């Protein structure tokens, strides 16, 4: 989830630069970038954007790159969520089976004594 927030903030900053409509002050933008930079993934994203800007890629291309990353993160998250649901269901089944086995063993012990 943090990755998606970081990418969304970068996309917002890039989009505002493209449209030259800065609803965010320069100080706020610097503060946001500093917070993003503290995260390992955020630092990687800022580095990727900076590299693209250094080779003078148009901001539209940088925005497309960010959009691709957002889509990839969303797909990865959906895949992880589905795996988690499947794993959770498997764990629930195993726990239910173990609880039932314990009940049966407890009943057997009670009748044996």
Helices and strands as residue ranges (DSSP letters): H 2-19, H 26-38, H 40-54, H 59-112
